[in-house]
Amino acid sequence: MITAIVHIKAEVHRIPEVAETIAALDGVSEVYSITGDYDLIAMVRVAAYDEIAEVIPGRVNKVPGVLATETHLAFRTYSKHDLDAAFSIGFAESD
């Protein structure tokens, strides 16, 4: 799985609408509203590098209200959430 972190500048009055539209795109797992130089961060997760071009310039950048993006590719993922999910595969939760 390839993860891209996309920083997004959006028209201020359209941030919620832009975030919801991006969150609904195939390949986008999460969108966060943030502080700082950018308005949103989108987490893009795809199976192959070629898909990055389909998702980011092909979909995210075309959302009305998106002004600019900056993309960072992750080399490795270190996440307690991911580790917990991996170790719970096949185990049913008990009540």
Secondary structure, DSSP 4 states (H G I P E B T S, - for coil): -EEEEEEEEE-GGGHHHHHHHHHTSTTEEEEEE-SSS-SEEEEEEESSHHHHHHHTTTTGGGSTTEEEEEEEE-S----HHHHHHHHTTT-PPP-
